[in-house]
């Protein structure tokens, strides 16, 4: 994909991309997110898997069983830590 100046950036490895995404996501802390909770699944592990859905985006999420977060479908406000 070309940069802003129209020059194509050199390709990066999967490892480099994963590291970059991990670093960027790691910088996001204590953010309140408002959206719709959907597709809730609760396997035997006790974790809750669900989606947070906005007007044009959706994100897969996990609430670990140790978090004691009660997840239900519908409108929600979630703190990302």
C-alpha positions in Angstrom: 0.0 0.0 0.0 1.5 3.4 -0.9 2.4 5.9 1.8 1.0 9.5 1.8 3.8 10.5 -0.6 2.8 7.7 -3.1 5.9 5.6 -2.4 5.2 1.9 -1.6 6.6 0.9 1.8 8.7 -2.3 1.9 6.9 -5.4 3.1 7.1 -6.5 6.7 7.0 -9.9 8.2 4.0 -11.4 10.1 6.1 -11.2 13.3 6.8 -7.5 12.8 3.1 -6.8 12.1 2.1 -8.7 15.2 4.6 -6.9 17.4 3.4 -3.5 16.0 -0.2 -4.3 16.7 0.6 -5.6 20.2 2.5 -2.4 21.0 -0.2 -0.2 19.8 -3.0 -2.1 21.5 -0.9 -2.2 24.7 -0.9 1.6 24.8 -4.7 1.7 25.0 -5.7 1.5 28.7 -8.6 2.5 30.8 -10.9 3.5 28.0 -14.7 3.3 28.3 -16.3 1.9 25.2 -20.0 2.2 24.4 -21.6 -0.3 22.0 -23.9 -3.2 21.6 -22.9 -6.6 23.1 -23.8 -9.5 20.8 -23.0 -13.1 20.1 -22.3 -14.0 23.7 -20.9 -17.5 24.2 -20.1 -19.1 27.5 -18.1 -22.3 27.2 -17.4 -24.6 30.1 -14.2 -22.7 30.8 -16.4 -20.0 32.4 -15.0 -17.3 30.1 -17.4 -15.1 28.2 -16.7 -14.5 24.5 -18.7 -11.7 22.8 -18.7 -9.0 20.2 -18.8 -5.3 20.8 -20.7 -3.8 17.8 -20.7 -0.1 16.7 -22.3 1.6 13.7 -19.7 0.3 11.2 -17.3 -1.9 13.2 -17.3 -4.9 15.5 -14.6 -6.4 17.8 -14.3 -9.8 19.3 -13.8 -9.7 23.1 -13.2 -12.0 26.0 -14.1 -11.6 29.6 -12.0 -14.1 31.6 -13.9 -16.1 34.2 -11.7 -14.5 36.9 -13.0 -11.0 36.0 -16.5 -11.8 37.4 -17.9 -9.6 34.7 -21.5 -10.4 33.9 -22.0 -10.2 30.1 -25.4 -9.9 28.5 -26.5 -9.0 25.0 -27.7 -5.4 24.5 -26.3 -1.9 24.9 -23.3 -1.7 27.2 -20.4 0.4 28.4 -17.2 -1.6 28.9 -13.9 -0.5 30.4 -10.9 -1.7 28.4 -7.9 -2.3 30.6 
